[in-house]
Amino acid sequence: MTPAVPLVLLGLVDAAFSGFRAYAGRDARIRKRRATARASLRGLATGAALLLAPALAAALLLLAAPDRSGMYDSLRAGGFGYLLPLALYATAVLLSLAAYFLLPFRASTLAMVIGLGPLTLLRPVVVAAACLGALLNGGGWPALLIGTIAGAAALAVEPAVHRRWYGDVLRP
């Protein structure tokens, strides 16, 4: 099994949430389902484009490696090391989202404030932990390089969406 598929899925889901976060709070309308869906799709599209960078870097590393099998094995081991912190983080986010949607209003607001708020702020720390996991799990410098590129791409989605579509919303 390769960790690429779950990593890509996590990256794309994170990109959709990043698009939503770039838009959140920019519109005072009550019914804004269409706008939030559009923002999520913008994040998804931006994330898909940015996540091509680590895929291309991995392909170049594999093509340039004298021992492609060894390079693939190290990237695979690094991918599993990268996946573990991200899977733990995604589980915490899913639990917070479930609490938000399933609990009564006050409890769901509390779940948002103590769960999703701090978890959003921890994203760069989780990416750094994932990079460290890729290195320590036997991926070596190639997995660290790909992990760093992937982490930078994931963290760049929200600012890119904000700058492209929502940066001038509050300006007169």
C-alpha positions as CSV (number, residue, x, y, z in Angstrom):
1,M,0.0,0.0,0.0
2,T,1.2,3.5,-0.8
3,P,0.4,6.5,1.4
4,A,0.0,8.8,-1.6
5,V,-3.8,8.3,-1.9
6,P,-4.7,9.2,1.7
7,L,-2.2,12.1,1.6
8,V,-3.8,13.5,-1.6
9,L,-7.3,13.1,-0.2
10,L,-6.3,14.8,3.1
11,G,-4.6,17.6,1.1
12,L,-7.7,18.2,-1.1
13,V,-10.1,18.2,1.9
14,D,-7.8,20.6,3.7
15,A,-7.7,22.8,0.6
16,A,-11.5,22.9,0.5
17,F,-11.6,23.9,4.2
18,S,-8.9,26.5,3.5
19,G,-11.1,28.0,0.8
20,F,-14.0,28.2,3.2
21,R,-11.8,29.8,5.9
22,A,-10.5,32.4,3.4
23,Y,-14.2,33.4,2.8
24,A,-15.5,33.0,6.4
25,G,-16.6,36.2,8.0
26,R,-16.5,38.3,4.8
27,D,-20.2,38.2,4.2
28,A,-23.0,39.3,6.6
29,R,-25.8,37.6,4.7
30,I,-27.6,34.9,6.6
31,R,-28.1,32.6,3.6
32,K,-24.8,32.2,2.0
33,R,-24.7,28.5,1.2
34,R,-23.9,29.1,-2.4
35,A,-21.0,31.5,-1.5
36,T,-19.5,29.1,1.0
37,A,-19.7,26.3,-1.6
38,R,-18.0,28.5,-4.2
39,A,-15.3,29.4,-1.7
40,S,-14.7,25.7,-0.9
41,L,-14.5,24.9,-4.6
42,R,-12.0,27.7,-5.1
43,G,-9.9,26.3,-2.3
44,L,-10.1,22.8,-3.7
45,A,-9.0,24.0,-7.2
46,T,-6.2,26.1,-5.8
47,G,-5.1,23.2,-3.5
48,A,-5.2,20.8,-6.4
49,A,-2.9,23.1,-8.5
50,L,-0.5,23.7,-5.6
51,L,-0.3,20.0,-4.6
52,L,1.0,19.3,-8.1
53,A,4.4,20.7,-6.9
54,P,5.2,17.8,-4.4
55,A,4.0,15.3,-6.9
56,L,6.2,16.7,-9.6
57,A,9.1,16.9,-7.2
58,A,8.7,13.3,-6.2
59,A,8.5,12.2,-9.8
60,L,11.7,14.1,-10.6
61,L,13.4,12.5,-7.6
62,L,12.4,9.1,-8.8
63,L,13.5,9.7,-12.4
64,A,16.8,11.1,-11.3
65,A,17.6,8.5,-8.7
66,P,20.2,5.9,-9.7
67,D,18.3,3.3,-7.5
68,R,14.7,4.0,-8.2
69,S,13.5,1.2,-6.1
70,G,15.4,2.4,-3.1
71,M,14.2,6.0,-3.6
72,Y,10.6,4.7,-3.9
73,D,11.0,2.8,-0.7
74,S,12.4,5.8,1.2
75,L,9.6,8.1,-0.2
76,R,7.0,5.4,0.8
77,A,8.4,5.1,4.3
78,G,8.5,8.9,4.6
79,G,5.0,9.1,3.4
80,F,3.8,6.9,6.2
81,G,5.7,9.0,8.7
82,Y,4.1,12.1,7.2
83,L,0.7,10.6,7.3
84,L,0.6,9.7,11.0
85,P,0.5,13.3,12.5
86,L,-1.9,14.4,9.7
87,A,-4.3,11.5,10.5
88,L,-4.3,12.3,14.2
89,Y,-5.0,16.0,13.4
90,A,-7.7,15.1,10.9
91,T,-9.3,12.8,13.6
92,A,-9.4,15.7,16.1
93,V,-10.9,18.0,13.4
94,L,-13.6,15.5,12.6
95,L,-14.5,15.0,16.2
96,S,-14.8,18.8,16.6
97,L,-16.9,19.0,13.5
98,A,-19.1,16.2,14.7
99,A,-19.6,18.0,18.0
100,Y,-20.4,21.2,16.2
101,F,-23.1,19.6,14.1
102,L,-24.6,17.2,16.6
103,L,-24.6,19.0,19.9
104,P,-27.1,21.7,20.9
105,F,-26.3,25.3,20.0
106,R,-24.3,26.4,23.1
107,A,-22.3,23.2,23.2
108,S,-21.7,23.3,19.5
109,T,-20.4,26.9,19.8
110,L,-18.1,25.7,22.6
111,A,-16.9,22.9,20.4
112,M,-16.1,25.4,17.7
113,V,-14.3,27.8,20.1
114,I,-12.2,25.2,22.0
115,G,-11.8,22.7,19.1
116,L,-11.7,24.1,15.6
117,G,-10.3,27.5,16.5
118,P,-7.1,26.2,18.1
119,L,-6.8,23.3,15.7
120,T,-6.7,25.8,12.8
121,L,-3.9,27.7,14.5
122,L,-2.0,24.4,15.0
123,R,-1.9,23.6,11.3
124,P,1.7,24.8,10.8
125,V,2.9,22.8,13.9
126,V,1.2,19.7,12.5
127,V,2.9,20.2,9.1
128,A,6.2,20.5,10.9
129,A,5.5,17.4,12.9
130,A,4.6,15.6,9.7
131,C,7.9,16.6,8.1
132,L,9.7,15.4,11.2
133,G,7.7,12.1,11.0
134,A,8.7,11.7,7.3
135,L,12.4,12.1,8.2
136,L,12.3,9.9,11.3
137,N,10.3,7.1,9.7
138,G,13.2,6.3,7.4
139,G,12.4,8.7,4.5
140,G,15.6,10.6,4.8
141,W,16.2,13.9,3.0
142,P,14.0,13.0,-0.1
143,A,10.9,12.5,2.1
144,L,11.7,15.6,4.1
145,L,12.0,17.6,0.9
146,I,8.7,16.3,-0.6
147,G,7.0,16.8,2.8
148,T,8.2,20.3,3.1
149,I,7.0,21.2,-0.4
150,A,3.7,19.5,0.3
151,G,3.3,21.3,3.6
152,A,4.2,24.7,2.1
153,A,1.6,24.0,-0.7
154,A,-1.1,23.1,1.8
155,L,-0.4,26.1,4.0
156,A,-0.4,28.4,1.0
157,V,-3.9,27.6,-0.2
158,E,-5.8,29.9,2.3
159,P,-3.7,33.0,1.7
160,A,-3.8,32.4,-2.1
161,V,-7.6,32.1,-2.2
162,H,-7.9,35.1,0.1
163,R,-5.6,37.2,-2.0
164,R,-7.1,36.2,-5.3
165,W,-10.9,36.4,-4.5
166,Y,-11.4,38.0,-1.1
167,G,-8.6,40.4,-0.4
168,D,-10.5,43.5,-1.4
169,V,-13.9,42.7,0.2
170,L,-13.4,44.9,3.2
171,R,-11.7,47.8,1.4
172,P,-14.0,50.8,0.5
